[in-house]
C-alpha cells in the first residue's frame, strides 16, 4: 500500500466544485489550449477530413 486510497466520487466532485467556486476567477486555469490555437487545430482537422 503506497498510502493512496480511493475517495468516494461524490466527495471528489463536491471538493472540486468548491475549489472552483472559491478560486480567484481572474487567475487563469493554465490548462487546455488557447482559443486561437483550438480554432487553428479544428480548421486543420476539417481540411484533412474533406
WOMO-V39681 format. One record per backbone hydrogen bond with DSSP energy under -0.5 kcal/mol. NH is the residue of the N-H (numbers start at 1). CO is the residue of the C=O. Records with the same first field share a line. If there is no record, write none. Layout:
BEGIN
NH->CO ; CO
END
This chain:
BEGIN
12->8
13->9
14->10
15->11
16->12
17->13
18->14
19->15
20->16
21->17
22->18
23->19
25->23
27->24
28->26
38->34
39->35
40->36
41->37
42->38
43->39
44->40
45->41
46->42
47->43
48->44
49->45
50->46 ; 47
END
